[in-house]
Amino acid sequence: MKTMLALFLTILMVTSDVDAGQISELRYKNWVGGAFDTDDTELFSHCVVYTDFKHGGWLYLGVLLNGQTGIGFSNDKWLLPTQEALNGMIQVDDRYLKPFTSNPYSSSLFYVYFSPSDPIFEAVRRGRALTIEFNGQSISYDLSGTAIALDLVKSCVEEHKNTPASSARNTAADLWVSENTWFMEPEKNKLRHTKALEINADLLSEGWDDTKLVFYGELDRRLESAMRDEQDKNKKHLSEFFNNS
């Protein structure tokens, strides 16, 4: 079973075909999308709409069950480095400007996630153009029709979040996330966030049950140990610097 921590970061990738993971369909002018669940748990995950542009790119706009906004960008012409973080800037008209860090999903696709409190949703909903800058290039996306499309996405999440499937979610994971709000802002807590996911995967491979509180107690214990090791490593580097100066 996929851990609920991974579910919070569910890829917003959808295709033009209605696959097993799609619960319902959304359409408005050139925007297409729907509600999706996870393939393994069949629990509601997110709602998303997407469209293509004349410059060859695709734009994905979605909202996850936990309230995060996710925006995906793709273009078959890109050659993104998948082994390192991608840093850039995202802007919506003159109303929103923010740096971002993303780990590309593939050489032609990456996603940026925003916390539920981030104003990006309303900025995109009311905006006329969204622009991203990375690797020395600037790409703009026309947001015509986005207000209605995003209203459909928001209504979609409201409609599906209280379904029997979504109410069966992992309450232990929900409790852990509610007590560790930093996890919802990976761009601000990159190292801790990455370590948490790595430890989460290790625990699952060892046979731990991620529906139990003891799973997250062990995750916390290992995470704090890993962060102390990182601090000690940094202190060692600083000591070596002075010894060699």
Phi and psi in degrees as a GROMACS rama.xvg file:
@    title "Ramachandran Plot"
@    xaxis  label "Phi"
@    yaxis  label "Psi"
@TYPE xy
-71.4725  133.727  LYS-2
-63.7254  151.193  THR-3
-69.0244  -23.1722  MET-4
-62.7255  -41.4224  LEU-5
-68.7969  -32.7222  ALA-6
-61.3091  -35.735  LEU-7
-63.6792  -23.3235  PHE-8
-109.22  28.5433  LEU-9
-53.831  132.994  THR-10
-62.2809  133.082  ILE-11
-84.374  13.2294  LEU-12
-66.8942  126.973  MET-13
-134.675  164.265  VAL-14
-120.786  175.397  THR-15
-74.5062  -10.3561  SER-16
-95.6986  147.727  ASP-17
-82.5942  106.753  VAL-18
-100.753  -174.65  ASP-19
-65.0237  -21.2444  ALA-20
-86.4945  -5.17105  GLY-21
-92.8454  128.374  GLN-22
-92.8833  -43.4707  ILE-23
-147.627  170.839  SER-24
-117.398  144.104  GLU-25
-123.031  137.727  LEU-26
-146.752  134.742  ARG-27
-154.544  111.799  TYR-28
51.1122  -119.141  LYS-29
-88.9199  4.75571  ASN-30
-96.2597  133.068  TRP-31
-133.2  149.164  VAL-32
173.89  -148.567  GLY-33
165.606  -168.291  GLY-34
-99.1145  141.549  ALA-35
-132.826  150.007  PHE-36
-114.773  -179.082  ASP-37
-91.429  144.636  THR-38
-62.3332  -35.4518  ASP-39
-88.9671  -36.2089  ASP-40
-99.7617  -18.6202  THR-41
57.9093  31.6305  GLU-42
-99.0777  142.707  LEU-43
-55.4126  134.607  PHE-44
-118.053  -52.2227  SER-45
-165.9  166.317  HIS-46
-120.27  143.284  CYS-47
-152.472  148.057  VAL-48
-126.507  155.404  VAL-49
-150.327  160.257  TYR-50
-156.157  164.014  THR-51
-108.018  166.431  ASP-52
-131.255  160.083  PHE-53
-62.1486  -28.1107  LYS-54
-78.9067  4.81222  HIS-55
94.9352  -0.622844  GLY-56
-95.2641  164.674  GLY-57
-122.308  146.132  TRP-58
-126.079  128.524  LEU-59
-113.978  129.775  TYR-60
-125.534  118.767  LEU-61
-142.484  166.758  GLY-62
-131.484  127.907  VAL-63
-84.8166  163.714  LEU-64
-55.4146  -34.7611  LEU-65
-83.0716  3.32621  ASN-66
99.7383  -8.23105  GLY-67
-66.9896  144.769  GLN-68
-94.896  134.507  THR-69
-122.772  133.661  GLY-70
-124.613  127.612  ILE-71
-113.684  145.376  GLY-72
-129.972  135.041  PHE-73
-146.509  152.404  SER-74
-162.496  125.431  ASN-75
-62.236  -17.5557  ASP-76
-84.262  -13.8963  LYS-77
-72.5987  153.117  TRP-78
-129.863  73.574  LEU-79
-77.9469  144.255  LEU-80
-77.7989  114.325  PRO-81
-85.3282  -9.09994  THR-82
-99.7246  3.45131  GLN-83
-144.75  160.46  GLU-84
-69.968  146.347  ALA-85
-105.32  123.87  LEU-86
-110.657  139.922  ASN-87
-165.692  -165.671  GLY-88
-132.747  140.279  MET-89
-120.84  135.242  ILE-90
-137.543  140.87  GLN-91
-122.985  109.619  VAL-92
47.7868  -133.845  ASP-93
-108.681  14.864  ASP-94
-100.732  -14.0695  ARG-95
-151.824  132.775  TYR-96
-149.561  125.352  LEU-97
-157.968  138.184  LYS-98
-74.1299  156.427  PRO-99
-140.021  157.117  PHE-100
-131.021  130.749  THR-101
-140.634  147.12  SER-102
-100.197  106.825  ASN-103
-52.2452  136.111  PRO-104
-73.3023  -32.9517  TYR-105
-153.384  -177.239  SER-106
-70.1195  -10.0996  SER-107
-127.307  10.4714  SER-108
-149.489  132.92  LEU-109
-145.662  158.552  PHE-110
-125.091  150.757  TYR-111
-125.89  129.694  VAL-112
-111.348  144.197  TYR-113
-128.203  141.434  PHE-114
-64.2995  157.603  SER-115
-55.9645  -28.4073  PRO-116
-85.3745  -8.88696  SER-117
-70.2135  137.762  ASP-118
-78.2848  10.1453  PRO-119
-60.4028  -36.9046  ILE-120
-59.5324  -50.6757  PHE-121
-68.9851  -32.9126  GLU-122
-63.0335  -44.9926  ALA-123
-68.9058  -40.5483  VAL-124
-60.1428  -37.9616  ARG-125
-97.4064  -8.11198  ARG-126
-79.6239  165.957  GLY-127
-104.885  -30.7719  ARG-128
-149.057  137.781  ALA-129
-110.757  130.549  LEU-130
-125.111  134.352  THR-131
-118.595  144.313  ILE-132
-126.916  127.293  GLU-133
-162.633  151.273  PHE-134
49.6319  37.6242  ASN-135
76.3986  9.10395  GLY-136
-122.406  154.093  GLN-137
-125.255  127.754  SER-138
-130.003  131.212  ILE-139
-112.299  148.355  SER-140
-127.786  125.601  TYR-141
-71.4  126.732  ASP-142
-98.5739  22.2127  LEU-143
-57.3024  130.681  SER-144
80.3803  1.23261  GLY-145
-67.8244  -34.0972  THR-146
-57.1104  -50.7621  ALA-147
-68.9702  -39.9767  ILE-148
-60.4998  -43.6729  ALA-149
-73.0642  -30.4497  LEU-150
-62.0475  -38.4412  ASP-151
-63.9276  -40.4182  LEU-152
-63.5372  -46.5267  VAL-153
-63.428  -42.8538  LYS-154
-65.2112  -35.3553  SER-155
-60.9477  -44.9984  CYS-156
-64.665  -43.4958  VAL-157
-60.9703  -37.2477  GLU-158
-68.5223  -38.3929  GLU-159
-98.3249  -14.3592  HIS-160
-70.1248  -20.3588  LYS-161
-106.246  17.7369  ASN-162
-72.2816  158.66  THR-163
-52.9366  -36.4353  PRO-164
-64.7008  -46.0998  ALA-165
-72.5741  -27.4867  SER-166
-71.6118  -14.2052  SER-167
-88.9542  13.2822  ALA-168
-62.5329  166.952  ARG-169
-71.8306  100.729  ASN-170
-69.4584  -28.2305  THR-171
-64.5149  -41.738  ALA-172
-66.4637  -40.9944  ALA-173
-58.062  -42.9422  ASP-174
-63.7793  -43.2848  LEU-175
-61.9071  -44.2163  TRP-176
-65.4908  -38.9873  VAL-177
-64.5955  -27.0477  SER-178
-92.9706  -8.04748  GLU-179
-131.08  67.3082  ASN-180
-62.7906  -19.4728  THR-181
-60.0842  -26.4185  TRP-182
-64.3586  -24.1702  PHE-183
-81.8948  -3.7923  MET-184
-127.137  70.0856  GLU-185
-60.3676  -29.0572  PRO-186
-68.7344  -22.8711  GLU-187
-95.2648  -14.279  LYS-188
-134.333  50.6274  ASN-189
-57.8973  -50.4108  LYS-190
-64.2535  -50.0743  LEU-191
-62.7572  -40.0881  ARG-192
-63.8282  -45.8347  HIS-193
-63.2337  -43.8524  THR-194
-62.3035  -39.5849  LYS-195
-62.0337  -43.4321  ALA-196
-66.7627  -38.4118  LEU-197
-64.4932  -44.7364  GLU-198
-67.0028  -39.5245  ILE-199
-56.6084  -45.385  ASN-200
-65.7631  -39.5957  ALA-201
-61.9732  -44.8041  ASP-202
-61.8583  -41.7994  LEU-203
-63.757  -41.7383  LEU-204
-66.6475  -25.3701  SER-205
-84.0746  -5.32348  GLU-206
96.7428  8.84201  GLY-207
-67.951  148.49  TRP-208
-94.435  112.741  ASP-209
-79.355  5.8441  ASP-210
-94.9252  -0.979402  THR-211
-105.734  146.102  LYS-212
-62.6945  -31.0119  LEU-213
-63.2693  -28.5433  VAL-214
-59.3115  -46.7633  PHE-215
-78.2481  -24.3451  TYR-216
-65.9523  -42.2768  GLY-217
-68.7446  -36.8312  GLU-218
-60.0915  -45.2565  LEU-219
-61.662  -43.1428  ASP-220
-62.06  -47.1537  ARG-221
-69.8674  -34.0901  ARG-222
-66.1513  -44.372  LEU-223
-64.147  -37.8019  GLU-224
-64.3638  -41.7912  SER-225
-65.016  -38.3941  ALA-226
-70.4923  -34.7866  MET-227
-65.6515  -39.377  ARG-228
-61.9583  -39.4585  ASP-229
-65.1986  -40.0306  GLU-230
-65.0358  -42.5591  GLN-231
-63.7628  -37.3749  ASP-232
-63.3967  -42.593  LYS-233
-66.1213  -38.684  ASN-234
-64.2306  -38.5491  LYS-235
-64.3158  -41.7326  LYS-236
-61.6186  -40.4211  HIS-237
-65.9725  -41.1316  LEU-238
-62.9001  -44.1134  SER-239
-62.7174  -33.7123  GLU-240
-61.8698  -45.6707  PHE-241
-71.3824  -34.1039  PHE-242
-67.2639  -28.7236  ASN-243
-97.1037  -0.64339  ASN-244
